[in-house]
Amino acid sequence: MAQQSKIAKKIRRCAYKARARAEVIAKAEGFDDDLFSFCARGATILWKELNNAGIEAKIIYNPGHIFCYASGYYVDITATQFGEGFGKTMVRMEKSVEKLNTKQYMRHGKSLFPDWSIENAWETFSNPQSLQAWQQANNFKPENIVKMSDMVPTPKYHYIKNYPSDFIEVKYV
C-alpha cells in the first residue's frame, strides 16, 4: 500500500475528529447513526477542523449532498448515509472519487446519485457562514441548517484505540 502524504494524514486526522464530534451532535439531536441529512452540518464541523489545522478548505454543494474539498482531496464525513461500503470518513483524491460518481445509492426508498466533484458543483462556499446564509435563503429544513454551535472547535480529547481501518475511537476529556 502506498504511503499517504503528510497533508493527506493531516486531513484524515481532521476528518476523524470531525466525524466523532458530528456523531455526538447528531445523536443528541435525533439524527440517524449514518448521519443521513446531516451533511451540511457535518461539512461545517469538518471545515472548522481543517481550518484550525491550517488547511484551506471549501464547502461544496451538489444537489443532494454537501462535503469539503481541501488541498486536492475530497473529504466527506457523512458518506455513510449512502449505504454500506463507505467508511466513517472519506478522504480521496480526484482520480479515485470519479468512479464513485457513477454509482446509484438507495436511501429511504430514494435513488441517490451523489456527485463528489467540484467541476459540477452548484455552489461553493468559502466558509460555513456563507453556507448558512444560502441555506436560509433557499428554505432548507431548520434541522439541516448550519448552527453556530457547529462552528466552535472540537473539545480536546485523546485517542483510545487507533484502528487500521478508517476511524479512531475517541474519548472526550
Secondary structure, 3 states (H helix, E strand, C coil): CCCCCHHHHHHHHHHHHHHHHHHHHHHHCCCCCCCCCCHHHHHHHHHHHHHHCCCCEEEEEECCEEEEEECCEEEECCHHHHCCCCCCCEEEEHHHHHHHHHCCEEECCEEECCCCCCCCCCEEECCHHHHHHHHHHCCCCHHHCCCHHHHCCCCCEEEEEECCCCCEEEEEC
